Amino acid sequence: MSMSRRLTEEERRERQDRRDARAVEKEAHPKVDKYGAKILRILREEAPDNPNIKYNSEYFEKKFDVSNITILRSIKKLKANNLIKDKQVHGSYAIDEKFSEEFYSEHCSEEIKKNVALIASLGGVLQQFKNTPLYDSVTDLIYFLQPEIAKSDKIFSSGRVVVSPQMEYDINTQNWEKVYDALQKNHKLRFRYTKPYTNNEAQRIVWPFQLVLDNGSVYLFAYSEYADMVLLYDLNYMADVVVLKDEFELPEDYDINDYSGGGRLGAYKGDKIEKYKICFTGYAKEWMKKHKLADDQTFTEDDESTTVSFSSSQYDKVLELILSWGCQAEPLAPARLVKRWKEEVLAMAEKVKEK
């Protein structure tokens, strides 16, 4: 059995030097904590629009319902990292506008560069949900992971990975908070559903399974005692929402992904899995080969077209996809989809004639 050799005196000194250097660096740049991240976001996003409010330690103590010493510890870490000014401005803590170009210099770590790119892309996606508590939570997380964002817009906006402008929806935040509360407790919900084609007066009692985010909209996926099945409810059409005291047991198959039949076309629950076949031409011919519509999709090609075959239970979503490509998409199966597509095309042609 071999014995590990003893360290030389020089090696021991080198190790100790490295430990000392790390300790000094940690003391000089302590990690920003969760309250520090929240303080940064408030100072950057809220304070400029509210000059009459004093954003001092007493304000944040009441805001977060923590002790004053907890806030002062967070403030000390922010100052140590040069994220806020050493002295208050008109009685408020303030972001230190000074920005070091070293952040983007060749000495900047690859990890920081990747984080900034990720944050830039997350920022774009989050714009779709900026009216929900989700936006606040993720933004706080971003500030916690990369507090330098508070230093300058340059960091937040100069990421080289971005998201294109997204459609925004006015999401009912009161409904979100009630539904989220019920999700956490596994409590039933009662509400009226006010979509035009529904019975607006009927009281729905549901078992909330998931909040589903899809292209700017927020849905509740839940088992409905009223309909005796799992359904998707748009939060904006839920009225008189009440979290009941009644609890329910979350089933094993509560995930909406288990109800898509292998399809990957967004928030849609279907019971009938069908085999689809769609012929794409023009630009769509090449575009489709780079995108996955379903787990089991296959392609057949010739010089003029690409035919995609796949399984899915997302009937209406498949129809939307075909119509979005206009004359570059033609459904070949199933028969009911072909019939519905022809009806839609003929109805659009009639509208053209009327003009």
C-alpha positions in Angstrom: 0.0 0.0 0.0 1.6 3.3 -1.2 1.8 6.3 1.1 0.9 9.7 -0.2 4.0 11.9 -0.1 4.1 14.8 2.4 3.8 18.3 1.1 7.0 20.3 1.1 7.2 23.6 3.0 7.0 25.5 -0.2 3.8 23.7 -1.3 2.2 24.3 2.1 3.0 28.0 1.8 1.5 28.2 -1.7 -1.7 26.5 -0.6 -2.0 28.8 2.4 -1.4 31.8 0.1 -4.3 30.7 -2.1 -6.6 30.3 0.8 -5.7 33.7 2.1 -6.3 35.3 -1.3 -9.7 33.7 -1.5 -10.6 34.9 2.0 -9.5 38.4 1.2 -11.5 38.4 -2.1 -14.6 37.1 -0.3 -14.4 39.8 2.4 -13.9 42.5 -0.3 -16.7 41.2 -2.5 -19.3 39.4 -0.2 -22.1 37.6 -2.1 -25.3 39.7 -2.5 -28.1 38.0 -0.5 -31.8 37.8 -1.5 -32.8 41.0 0.3 -29.9 42.8 -1.4 -31.2 41.6 -4.8 -34.7 42.9 -4.0 -33.3 46.2 -2.8 -31.4 46.6 -6.1 -34.5 46.0 -8.2 -36.6 48.4 -6.2 -33.9 51.1 -6.4 -33.6 50.7 -10.1 -37.2 50.1 -11.2 -39.4 51.9 -8.6 -37.4 54.6 -6.9 -36.9 56.9 -10.0 -40.7 57.2 -10.3 -41.3 57.9 -6.6 -38.9 60.7 -5.5 -41.0 61.5 -2.4 -40.4 58.1 -0.9 -37.3 57.6 1.3 -35.8 54.3 0.4 -33.8 53.9 3.6 -33.3 51.0 5.9 -36.5 51.7 7.8 -38.4 51.5 4.5 -37.0 48.2 3.5 -37.4 46.8 7.1 -41.2 47.4 6.8 -41.3 46.3 3.1 -39.8 42.9 3.8 -40.9 42.5 7.4 -37.5 41.8 8.7 -35.2 43.3 11.3 -33.3 46.5 10.6 -30.0 44.7 11.2 -30.8 42.3 8.4 -31.3 45.2 6.0 -28.1 46.8 7.1 -26.2 43.6 6.5 -27.6 43.5 3.0 -26.7 47.1 2.4 -23.2 46.5 3.6 -22.7 43.8 0.9 -24.2 46.0 -1.8 -21.7 48.8 -0.9 -18.8 46.4 -0.7 -19.6 45.4 -4.4 -19.9 49.0 -5.4 -23.5 48.4 -6.4 -25.0 51.3 -4.4 -23.5 54.6 -3.3 -21.7 54.8 0.1 -23.9 57.8 1.1 -27.6 58.2 0.8 -29.0 60.7 -1.8 -31.8 62.9 -0.3 -32.4 60.3 2.4 -32.5 57.3 0.1 -30.1 54.6 -0.9 -29.2 55.0 -4.6 -27.7 52.9 -7.4 -24.1 53.7 -8.1 -24.2 54.8 -11.7 -20.4 54.3 -12.2 -19.9 51.4 -14.5 -16.6 49.6 -15.0 -15.8 48.6 -18.5 -13.9 45.7 -17.1 -17.1 43.9 -16.8 -17.1 43.3 -20.6 -13.3 43.3 -21.0 -11.3 40.3 -22.1 -10.7 39.5 -18.5 -14.4 39.0 -17.9 -15.1 35.3 -17.2 -17.0 33.2 -19.7 -19.5 32.3 -16.9 -20.5 36.0 -16.5 -20.8 36.4 -20.3 -23.1 33.4 -20.5 -25.1 34.7 -17.6 -25.7 38.0 -19.2 -26.7 36.4 -22.5 -29.2 34.2 -20.6 -30.6 37.1 -18.6 -31.1 39.1 -21.8 -33.1 36.3 -23.3 -35.1 35.7 -20.1 -35.9 39.4 -20.0 -37.6 39.2 -23.4 -39.6 36.1 -22.5 -40.7 37.7 -19.2 -42.2 40.7 -21.0 -45.2 38.5 -21.9 -45.9 37.9 -18.2 -44.9 41.2 -16.7 -48.3 41.6 -15.1 -48.0 38.4 -13.0 -46.2 37.7 -9.7 -44.0 35.3 -11.8 -42.3 38.4 -13.3 -41.4 39.8 -9.9 -40.1 36.4 -8.7 -37.9 35.7 -11.7 -36.6 39.3 -11.8 -35.6 39.1 -8.2 -33.8 35.9 -9.1 -32.0 37.6 -11.9 -30.8 40.4 -9.6 -29.7 37.8 -7.1 -27.7 35.8 -9.7 -26.3 38.8 -11.5 -26.5 41.9 -9.3 -24.3 43.9 -11.6 -27.4 44.4 -13.8 -28.3 47.2 -11.4 -25.2 49.1 -12.4 -26.2 50.0 -15.9 -28.8 49.3 -18.6 -25.8 48.4 -20.7 -25.5 45.0 -19.0 -29.2 44.1 -19.3 -29.5 45.3 -22.9 -26.2 44.3 -24.5 -26.6 40.5 -24.2 -26.0 39.0 -27.7 -28.8 36.4 -27.1 -32.2 38.2 -27.3 -35.9 37.5 -27.7 -37.9 39.2 -30.5 -40.7 41.6 -29.5 -43.5 39.5 -28.0 -47.3 40.0 -27.8 -48.3 41.1 -24.3 -51.5 40.1 -22.6 -53.4 41.8 -19.8 -53.4 39.0 -17.2 -55.8 39.1 -14.2 -53.3 39.2 -11.3 -56.0 38.7 -8.6 -57.0 35.5 -10.2 -53.3 34.5 -10.5 -52.8 35.0 -6.8 -55.9 33.0 -5.8 -55.1 30.2 -8.1 -51.5 30.1 -7.0 -52.6 30.0 -3.4 -54.8 27.0 -4.1 -52.1 25.2 -6.0 -49.7 25.5 -3.0 -52.3 24.1 -0.6 -54.0 21.6 -2.9 -57.3 23.3 -2.2 -60.3 23.3 -4.5 -61.4 26.5 -6.4 -64.8 27.8 -7.1 -65.5 30.3 -9.9 -67.7 31.3 -12.8 -66.3 30.9 -16.3 -67.3 33.9 -18.5 -66.3 32.9 -22.1 -69.2 33.6 -24.5 -69.9 30.0 -25.4 -70.1 28.8 -21.8 -72.8 28.9 -19.1 -71.7 32.1 -17.4 -73.9 31.6 -14.3 -72.8 28.0 -13.5 -70.4 27.6 -10.6 -67.3 25.6 -11.4 -65.6 23.7 -8.7 -62.2 22.4 -9.8 -59.1 20.7 -8.5 -56.2 23.0 -9.7 -53.3 21.0 -11.1 -51.1 23.5 -13.0 -50.7 27.1 -14.1 -49.7 26.9 -17.8 -47.9 29.7 -19.6 -48.4 29.8 -23.4 -47.5 32.6 -25.7 -48.4 35.4 -23.3 -51.6 33.7 -22.0 -52.0 32.0 -18.6 -54.2 29.0 -18.2 -55.4 26.9 -15.3 -55.2 23.1 -16.0 -57.6 21.5 -13.6 -60.1 18.7 -13.0 -63.6 20.0 -13.3 -66.3 18.6 -11.0 -68.8 20.4 -13.2 -67.7 18.7 -16.4 -66.2 15.6 -14.9 -63.0 15.9 -16.9 -59.7 17.8 -17.0 -59.9 21.2 -18.8 -58.0 24.3 -19.5 -59.3 27.6 -18.2 -58.1 31.1 -19.3 -57.4 33.1 -16.1 -58.8 36.2 -17.7 -62.3 34.6 -18.0 -62.5 33.4 -14.5 -64.8 35.5 -12.2 -65.7 35.4 -8.5 -62.8 33.1 -7.8 -62.8 31.6 -4.3 -60.2 29.3 -2.7 -62.2 26.7 -0.8 -61.2 24.9 2.4 -61.8 21.5 0.8 -58.6 19.7 -0.1 -57.9 17.2 -2.9 -55.3 14.6 -3.6 -53.1 15.4 -6.5 -53.2 12.5 -9.0 -50.1 11.0 -10.6 -51.2 12.0 -14.1 -51.8 15.7 -13.4 -49.3 17.0 -16.0 -50.8 18.7 -19.1 -48.0 17.2 -21.2 -49.5 13.8 -20.7 -52.6 15.0 -22.5 -51.0 16.2 -25.8 -50.7 12.8 -27.4 -47.1 13.6 -28.2 -47.8 16.9 -29.8 -45.7 20.0 -29.1 -47.9 22.8 -30.3 -48.6 24.6 -27.0 -51.3 24.6 -24.3 -54.0 22.2 -25.6 -55.7 19.2 -24.0 -57.2 16.6 -26.3 -58.5 13.1 -25.7 -58.3 11.7 -29.2 -54.8 10.8 -30.5 -54.7 10.9 -34.3 -52.2 10.4 -37.1 -51.5 13.5 -39.0 -49.9 14.0 -42.4 -49.2 17.5 -43.8 -47.5 18.5 -47.0 -45.4 21.7 -46.9 -44.0 23.6 -49.9 -42.1 26.8 -50.5 -40.2 28.3 -47.5 -42.2 26.0 -45.2 -40.6 23.0 -46.8 -37.2 23.8 -45.3 -38.5 25.4 -42.1 -40.4 22.3 -41.0 -37.3 20.1 -41.2 -35.7 22.2 -38.4 -38.7 22.1 -36.0 -40.2 19.3 -33.9 -44.0 19.3 -34.0 -44.4 16.0 -32.1 -42.3 13.3 -30.4 -42.7 10.7 -33.2 -42.6 12.9 -36.4 -41.0 11.6 -39.6 -40.3 13.3 -42.9 -40.6 12.3 -46.6 -39.2 14.6 -49.2 -39.0 15.2 -52.9 -37.8 18.2 -54.9 -41.0 20.2 -54.4 -42.2 19.3 -50.9 -41.7 18.0 -47.4 -44.4 15.8 -45.9 -44.5 15.6 -42.1 -46.2 12.6 -40.4 -46.8 12.6 -36.6 -49.2 11.6 -33.8 -51.0 14.2 -31.6 -54.2 15.0 -29.8 -53.9 18.7 -30.4 -56.4 18.9 -33.3 -57.2 22.6 -33.2 -53.5 23.6 -32.7 -52.6 21.5 -35.8 -55.3 23.3 -37.8 -54.0 26.7 -36.6 -50.5 25.7 -37.8 -51.7 24.7 -41.3 -53.7 27.9 -41.7 -50.8 30.1 -40.6 -48.7 28.8 -43.6 -51.4 29.6 -46.1 -50.9 28.0 -49.5 -47.6 26.5 -48.4 -49.4 23.8 -46.2 -51.9 21.2 -47.2 -53.3 18.5 -44.8 -53.5 15.0 -46.2 -54.8 13.2 -43.0 -56.9 12.6 -41.0 -60.0 13.0 -43.1 -61.8 15.3 -40.7 -58.9 17.7 -40.7 -58.8 17.8 -44.5 -62.6 18.5 -44.5 -62.3 21.3 -41.9 -59.4 22.9 -43.7 -61.3 23.0 -47.0 -64.3 24.6 -45.2 -62.0 27.3 -43.8 -60.3 28.0 -47.1 -63.7 28.2 -48.9 -65.1 30.6 -46.2 -62.1 32.8 -46.7 -62.5 32.8 -50.4 -66.1 33.9 -50.0 -65.0 36.8 -47.9 -62.6 37.8 -50.7 -65.5 37.7 -53.2 -67.6 39.9 -51.0 -64.9 42.6 -51.3 
